[in-house]
């Protein structure tokens, strides 16, 4: 006898996170109930207009904002940016290049260089001193 697999579902907040969109900006029917894995896969494979618009114009969740600005999520917090930003707001910040953005980008670059150095050292590519 073969068992039928139960449909795996997730909360709308989890689905929005996986889709890279801000939950509060999604349509009410998306937020109304659980999202199945099949529904999520369908949204990713063939995004409807509302999802394409959100991904293009925002508002974007913090991980997306941080990535588009080239800073860490912690860097956003240090700059006291806690609200979702739209693509236009992100573009304006990139053009303005405020001091905090330059500082956080430099910090992220330093961290990435150090992580690469440590990876190389662990893999045996680093030279012994």
C-alpha positions as CSV (number, residue, x, y, z in Angstrom):
1,X,0.0,0.0,0.0
2,X,1.4,3.3,-1.0
3,X,1.0,6.3,1.2
4,X,0.0,9.6,-0.3
5,X,2.4,12.4,0.7
6,X,1.0,15.3,2.6
7,X,1.2,18.7,0.8
8,X,4.0,20.7,2.3
9,X,2.9,24.3,3.2
10,X,4.4,27.4,4.6
11,X,3.3,30.6,6.1
12,X,2.9,33.5,3.7
13,X,5.9,35.3,5.5
14,X,8.1,32.4,4.7
15,X,7.0,32.2,1.1
16,X,7.5,36.0,0.7
17,X,11.0,35.6,2.1
18,X,11.8,32.8,-0.4
19,X,10.4,35.0,-3.2
20,X,12.5,38.0,-2.1
21,X,9.6,40.3,-1.6
22,X,8.2,42.4,1.3
23,X,5.1,40.5,2.7
24,X,3.1,43.7,3.4
25,X,3.3,44.6,-0.3
26,X,1.9,41.3,-1.5
27,X,-1.8,41.0,-2.5
28,X,-4.2,40.1,0.3
29,X,-5.0,36.7,-1.2
30,X,-1.3,35.8,-1.0
31,X,-1.3,36.8,2.7
32,X,-4.6,35.1,3.5
33,X,-3.4,31.5,4.1
34,X,-0.7,29.0,3.8
35,X,1.3,28.6,0.5
36,X,2.0,25.1,-0.7
37,X,5.4,24.1,-2.1
38,X,3.7,23.6,-5.5
39,X,2.3,27.1,-5.4
40,X,5.7,28.6,-4.5
41,X,7.3,26.7,-7.3
42,X,4.7,27.9,-9.8
43,X,5.2,31.5,-8.6
44,X,9.0,31.2,-9.1
45,X,8.7,29.5,-12.5
46,X,6.1,31.9,-13.9
47,X,5.8,35.0,-11.7
48,X,2.5,36.9,-12.0
49,X,2.5,40.6,-12.8
50,X,2.3,41.6,-9.1
51,X,5.4,39.6,-8.3
52,X,7.3,40.9,-11.2
53,X,6.3,44.5,-10.2
54,X,7.4,43.9,-6.6
55,X,10.7,42.5,-7.6
56,X,11.4,45.4,-10.0
57,X,10.0,48.3,-8.0
58,X,9.7,47.2,-4.4
59,X,9.3,47.9,-1.6
60,X,12.1,45.5,-1.0
61,X,12.9,43.6,2.2
62,X,16.2,44.3,4.1
63,X,18.2,41.4,2.5
64,X,17.4,42.7,-1.0
65,X,18.1,46.4,0.0
66,X,21.4,45.4,1.6
67,X,22.4,43.4,-1.5
68,X,21.4,46.1,-3.9
69,X,23.4,48.7,-1.9
70,X,26.4,46.4,-1.5
71,X,26.3,46.5,2.3
72,X,25.4,44.0,5.1
73,X,22.1,43.9,6.9
74,X,24.0,45.0,10.0
75,X,25.2,48.0,8.0
76,X,21.7,49.0,7.3
77,X,20.9,48.7,11.0
78,X,23.9,50.9,11.9
79,X,22.6,53.4,9.4
80,X,19.2,53.2,11.0
81,X,17.5,52.0,7.8
82,X,14.8,49.8,9.2
83,X,12.0,50.3,6.7
84,X,11.7,48.6,3.3
85,X,13.0,50.7,0.4
86,X,11.8,51.0,-3.2
87,X,14.1,50.7,-6.2
88,X,13.9,54.5,-6.6
89,X,15.0,55.1,-3.1
90,X,17.9,52.6,-3.5
91,X,18.9,54.3,-6.7
92,X,18.8,57.7,-5.0
93,X,21.1,56.5,-2.2
94,X,23.5,55.0,-4.7
95,X,23.7,58.4,-6.5
96,X,24.0,60.4,-3.3
97,X,26.7,58.2,-1.9
98,X,26.3,59.3,1.8
99,X,29.2,58.7,4.1
100,X,27.6,55.8,5.9
101,X,27.1,54.0,2.5
102,X,30.7,54.5,1.6
103,X,31.9,53.3,5.0
104,X,29.6,50.2,5.0
105,X,30.7,49.2,1.5
106,X,34.3,49.5,2.4
107,X,33.7,47.4,5.6
108,X,31.9,44.7,3.6
109,X,34.7,44.6,1.1
110,X,37.2,44.2,3.9
111,X,35.2,41.4,5.4
112,X,34.9,39.6,2.1
113,X,38.7,39.9,1.5
114,X,39.4,38.5,4.9
115,X,36.9,35.6,4.3
116,X,38.5,34.8,1.0
117,X,42.0,34.9,2.6
118,X,40.8,32.5,5.4
119,X,39.2,30.1,2.8
120,X,42.4,30.1,0.8
121,X,44.4,29.4,4.0
122,X,42.1,26.5,5.0
123,X,42.2,25.0,1.5
124,X,46.0,25.0,1.5
125,X,46.4,27.7,-1.1
126,X,47.7,30.1,1.5
127,X,51.5,30.2,2.0
128,X,53.0,29.2,5.3
129,X,55.0,31.8,7.1
